[in-house]
């Protein structure tokens, strides 16, 4: 796998519990979503509302501060959170305390610590562009691991900023370059074509675009 130089340990300062709890919503959800990528938070929240039903077993990969699941407000979830950063897991677990979430400190590119066909819904929102690799082709193991744990007929939904195959403004292109340079993103050659190829592991895939963001939903086999 062609990796970018960023490592989890070098990025931990950005993903500490306090920063995620206090600053993720204003800077990212209500900041870069709209100002850089031209994608309002309602589009991402809609993924969660469409993918998750009450009483589902749910895996969220890269939950940040848990805001999207909190807004979706489904009842009785059996919730699992997976992230390589303990600060994010703590912040999301606190916000989603009503579900008694099970945190998994794990790399999304490695096999998940969950049983095969054990999950009703997997959500991975605005995470793929942060995973290490020069392109989505380098990040395809995460799609294999999702397919392993998602039950047949279950839902996989997500969103990501793409570098290629999707419109960018001058502002979004500058933002993408800066975020790649400082290591918050690893979205050098992430393309719509590679995303379509990766999602071929699932059935009834639908991909839409809002600004510079691709949003998708698919069904487990």
Buried (B, 14 or more C-beta within 10 A) or exposed (E): EEEBEBEEEEBBEBBBBEBBBEEBBEEBBBEBBEEBBBBBBEBBBBBBBBBBBEEBBBBBBBBBBBBBBBBBEBEEBBBBBBBBBBBBBBBBBEBBEEBEBBBBEBBBBEEBEBEEEBBBBBBBBBBBBBBBBBBBBBBBBBBEBBBBBBBEEBBBBBBBBBBBBBEBEEEBEEBBBEBBEEBBBBBBBBBBEBBBBBBEBBEEBEEEBBBBBBBBBBBBE
